[in-house]
Amino acid sequence: MYPEYLVAPMRQELTSVGFEELKNAEEVDTAIKTEGTVLLVVNSVCGCAAANARPAAKLAAQNSKHPEKLVTVFAGMEKDAVDQARNYMMPYPPSSPSMALFKDGKLVHIIERHQIEGRPAQMIADNLVSAFEQYC
């Protein structure tokens, strides 16, 4: 676990643009097991989250067509919420940061850490927007 003062600004980067933080397994279940579309971002303290993942999620969320729900869990903080979110992302291995798009409770698109590292935020956002255009 990280000190809250350290992760608070990282959380706020997403919550300030409409992402809802999920703090326990029940909140993850409620968010994912709904009709419609949900973007789940597994947030992280790592550099690729700061430089690539969070900026990409923020850019994609501004697209005119986007998921009905934007949610986030924080790796290294709320373990039960992160574990439950990762259960929904199976068979993909745990990855943080990562982004997953769900439609009617089913995983339809995922971006893993290896697809985030070293890629510009705009490229990642374009990947998400393409998925939004297809599924939202």
TITIRO-858991 format. One record per residue: z, x, y of N, C-alpha, C in turn; residue in three letters. Coordinates in steps of 0.1 Angstrom, whole numbers. Each point is the difference from the previous one (the first is absolute). Layout:
<pts>
<pt <Z X Y> <Z X Y> <Z X Y> "ALA">
...
</pts>
This chain:
<pts>
<pt <0 8 -12> <0 -8 12> <0 9 12> "MET">
<pt <-7 -5 10> <-1 7 13> <10 -7 10> "TYR">
<pt <4 8 10> <8 -7 10> <-8 -11 8> "PRO">
<pt <6 -11 2> <-8 -11 7> <-5 4 13> "GLU">
<pt <7 8 8> <-5 4 13> <-13 8 -1> "TYR">
<pt <-2 7 -12> <-13 7 -2> <-11 -9 -3> "LEU">
<pt <2 -10 -8> <-11 -9 -4> <-3 -12 10> "VAL">
<pt <10 -3 8> <-1 -11 9> <-13 0 8> "ALA">
<pt <-4 11 6> <-13 0 8> <-12 -2 -9> "PRO">
<pt <1 5 -12> <-11 -1 -10> <-1 -15 -4> "MET">
<pt <11 -7 -2> <0 -14 -3> <-7 -8 11> "ARG">
<pt <5 4 13> <-5 -7 11> <-15 1 3> "GLN">
<pt <-6 11 -4> <-14 1 1> <-8 -12 -6> "GLU">
<pt <5 -4 -11> <-6 -12 -7> <5 -13 4> "LEU">
<pt <13 -1 2> <6 -13 4> <-4 -4 14> "THR">
<pt <-3 10 8> <-4 -4 14> <-14 -6 1> "SER">
<pt <-8 1 -11> <-13 -6 -1> <0 -12 -10> "VAL">
<pt <11 -5 -4> <1 -12 -8> <3 1 -14> "GLY">
<pt <3 13 -5> <4 1 -14> <14 -4 -2> "PHE">
<pt <3 -7 -11> <13 -4 -3> <6 10 -10> "GLU">
<pt <12 4 2> <7 9 -9> <6 -8 -11> "GLU">
<pt <-2 5 -12> <6 -6 -12> <11 10 -5> "LEU">
<pt <12 -5 -1> <11 9 -3> <6 -2 -14> "LYS">
<pt <-5 -9 -8> <5 -2 -13> <-11 -6 -9> "ASN">
<pt <3 0 -13> <-10 -4 -10> <-4 -15 2> "ALA">
<pt <10 -8 3> <-3 -14 2> <-9 -3 12> "GLU">
<pt <1 8 11> <-9 -2 11> <-14 5 -4> "GLU">
<pt <-1 10 -8> <-13 4 -5> <-6 -11 -8> "VAL">
<pt <7 -5 -10> <-5 -11 -8> <-5 -12 9> "ASP">
<pt <8 -4 9> <-4 -11 9> <-13 3 8> "THR">
<pt <-1 12 5> <-12 4 7> <-12 0 -8> "ALA">
<pt <1 6 -12> <-12 2 -8> <-4 -12 -8> "ILE">
<pt <9 -8 -5> <-3 -11 -8> <-3 -13 9> "LYS">
<pt <-8 2 9> <-4 -12 9> <-15 -1 -1> "THR">
<pt <-5 -12 4> <-14 -2 1> <-5 7 13> "GLU">
<pt <-12 5 -1> <-5 7 12> <0 15 -2> "GLY">
<pt <-2 7 11> <-1 14 -1> <12 7 7> "THR">
<pt <3 12 -6> <12 8 4> <-4 14 0> "VAL">
<pt <2 7 11> <-2 15 0> <14 6 -1> "LEU">
<pt <3 8 -10> <12 7 -2> <-2 15 3> "LEU">
<pt <8 5 9> <-1 15 3> <14 6 -5> "VAL">
<pt <-2 10 -9> <12 8 -4> <1 11 10> "VAL">
<pt <9 -1 9> <2 9 11> <8 13 -5> "ASN">
<pt <-1 11 7> <6 12 -4> <2 9 12> "SER">
<pt <9 10 -2> <3 10 10> <-10 11 0> "VAL">
<pt <-9 1 -9> <-9 12 -1> <-10 0 11> "CYS">
<pt <-6 12 2> <-9 2 11> <-13 -9 -2> "GLY">
<pt <-5 -2 -12> <-12 -9 -1> <3 -14 3> "CYS">
<pt <12 -5 -1> <4 -13 5> <-1 -1 15> "ALA">
<pt <6 11 6> <0 0 15> <-14 2 6> "ALA">
<pt <-8 9 -5> <-13 3 5> <-11 -10 -4> "ALA">
<pt <1 -5 -12> <-11 -8 -6> <4 -14 -4> "ASN">
<pt <10 -2 -8> <2 -13 -5> <5 -11 10> "ALA">
<pt <10 3 8> <5 -9 9> <-10 -3 11> "ARG">
<pt <-7 10 6> <-10 -3 10> <-12 -8 -6> "PRO">
<pt <-3 2 -13> <-11 -7 -6> <4 -15 -2> "ALA">
<pt <12 -2 -5> <5 -14 -2> <0 -7 14> "ALA">
<pt <5 6 10> <0 -6 13> <-14 -3 5> "LYS">
<pt <-10 9 -2> <-13 -3 4> <-6 -12 -8> "LEU">
<pt <2 1 -13> <-6 -11 -8> <6 -14 3> "ALA">
<pt <13 0 3> <7 -13 3> <-6 -6 13> "ALA">
<pt <-7 8 9> <-6 -6 12> <-13 -6 -3> "GLN">
<pt <-6 2 -12> <-13 -6 -3> <1 -16 1> "ASN">
<pt <-11 -6 4> <1 -15 1> <2 -6 -13> "SER">
<pt <-4 6 -11> <2 -6 -13> <10 9 -7> "LYS">
<pt <12 -5 -3> <11 8 -6> <8 -9 -8> "HIS">
<pt <9 6 -9> <8 -8 -9> <10 -9 8> "PRO">
<pt <3 -11 -6> <10 -10 6> <13 7 2> "GLU">
<pt <4 9 -10> <13 6 1> <-2 15 0> "LYS">
<pt <8 7 9> <1 14 0> <14 4 -3> "LEU">
<pt <2 8 -10> <14 3 -5> <1 15 -3> "VAL">
<pt <12 5 0> <2 14 -2> <14 3 -7> "THR">
<pt <0 10 -9> <12 5 -6> <0 15 4> "VAL">
<pt <12 6 -1> <1 14 4> <5 8 -11> "PHE">
<pt <-8 9 -5> <3 9 -11> <12 9 4> "ALA">
<pt <9 2 -9> <12 8 3> <11 -7 7> "GLY">
<pt <-2 -13 2> <10 -8 7> <5 -12 -9> "MET">
<pt <-7 -11 1> <4 -11 -8> <-7 0 -14> "GLU">
<pt <7 7 -9> <-5 3 -13> <-4 -12 -8> "LYS">
<pt <8 -11 0> <-4 -12 -8> <-12 -6 5> "ASP">
<pt <-2 -1 13> <-12 -6 6> <-12 9 -3> "ALA">
<pt <1 13 1> <-11 9 -3> <-4 -1 -15> "VAL">
<pt <10 0 -9> <-3 -1 -14> <-7 -13 -3> "ASP">
<pt <5 -11 6> <-7 -13 -3> <-14 0 5> "GLN">
<pt <-2 5 12> <-14 1 5> <-9 8 -9> "ALA">
<pt <5 11 -5> <-8 9 -9> <-3 -7 -13> "ARG">
<pt <9 -9 -4> <-3 -8 -12> <-12 -8 2> "ASN">
<pt <-2 -6 11> <-11 -8 3> <-13 8 2> "TYR">
<pt <1 13 2> <-11 9 1> <-4 7 -13> "MET">
<pt <6 -4 -11> <-3 6 -13> <-15 -5 -3> "MET">
<pt <-8 8 -7> <4 13 -7> <-1 12 8> "PRO">
<pt <-1 -1 13> <-1 12 9> <14 7 0> "TYR">
<pt <0 13 0> <13 7 0> <7 -1 14> "PRO">
<pt <13 2 0> <7 0 13> <-6 9 10> "PRO">
<pt <-2 -4 12> <-7 8 10> <6 -4 14> "SER">
<pt <4 10 7> <4 -3 14> <-5 11 9> "SER">
<pt <-6 -4 11> <-3 -14 3> <-11 -6 -8> "PRO">
<pt <-1 -13 0> <-11 -7 -6> <-2 -13 6> "SER">
<pt <-11 -7 -2> <-2 -13 5> <-7 -9 -11> "MET">
<pt <5 -12 -1> <-5 -9 -10> <-3 -14 6> "ALA">
<pt <-12 -5 -3> <-3 -13 4> <1 -10 -12> "LEU">
<pt <7 -11 2> <1 -10 -10> <-6 -13 5> "PHE">
<pt <-6 -7 -10> <-5 -13 3> <6 -10 -11> "LYS">
<pt <7 -10 5> <6 -10 -9> <8 7 -11> "ASP">
<pt <8 11 4> <9 7 -8> <-6 10 -9> "GLY">
<pt <-13 2 1> <-7 10 -9> <-5 12 9> "LYS">
<pt <2 12 -6> <-5 12 7> <-15 0 0> "LEU">
<pt <-6 1 12> <-15 0 1> <-5 13 6> "VAL">
<pt <8 8 6> <-4 13 6> <12 9 2> "HIS">
<pt <-2 13 -2> <11 9 2> <-5 13 6> "ILE">
<pt <7 6 9> <-2 13 5> <12 9 -3> "ILE">
<pt <-2 10 -9> <11 9 -4> <1 12 9> "GLU">
<pt <11 7 -1> <2 12 8> <-11 10 0> "ARG">
<pt <-6 2 -12> <-11 10 0> <-12 -5 7> "HIS">
<pt <-1 -13 4> <-11 -5 8> <4 0 15> "GLN">
<pt <12 3 3> <5 0 13> <1 14 6> "ILE">
<pt <5 10 -8> <2 14 4> <-13 6 4> "GLU">
<pt <0 6 12> <-12 7 5> <-12 -9 5> "GLY">
<pt <2 -13 0> <-10 -9 5> <4 -5 14> "ARG">
<pt <-9 -2 9> <4 -5 13> <4 -15 -1> "PRO">
<pt <9 -4 9> <5 -13 0> <-11 -10 1> "ALA">
<pt <-10 2 8> <-11 -9 1> <-8 -3 -13> "GLN">
<pt <-1 11 -8> <-7 -2 -13> <8 -8 -9> "MET">
<pt <13 1 0> <9 -8 -8> <0 -14 5> "ILE">
<pt <0 -2 13> <0 -13 6> <-13 -7 -4> "ALA">
<pt <-11 7 0> <-13 -6 -3> <0 -4 -15> "ASP">
<pt <6 7 -9> <2 -3 -14> <8 -14 -1> "ASN">
<pt <11 -1 8> <8 -12 -1> <-8 -12 6> "LEU">
<pt <-7 2 11> <-8 -10 6> <-11 -6 -9> "VAL">
<pt <-6 9 -7> <-10 -4 -10> <6 -9 -11> "SER">
<pt <12 4 -4> <7 -9 -10> <4 -13 7> "ALA">
<pt <5 0 12> <3 -12 7> <-12 -10 1> "PHE">
<pt <-12 6 3> <-12 -8 1> <-3 -6 -13> "GLU">
<pt <2 7 -11> <-3 -6 -13> <10 -10 -5> "GLN">
<pt <13 2 3> <11 -8 -7> <7 -10 10> "TYR">
<pt <-1 3 13> <8 -9 9> <-8 -11 5> "CYS">
</pts>
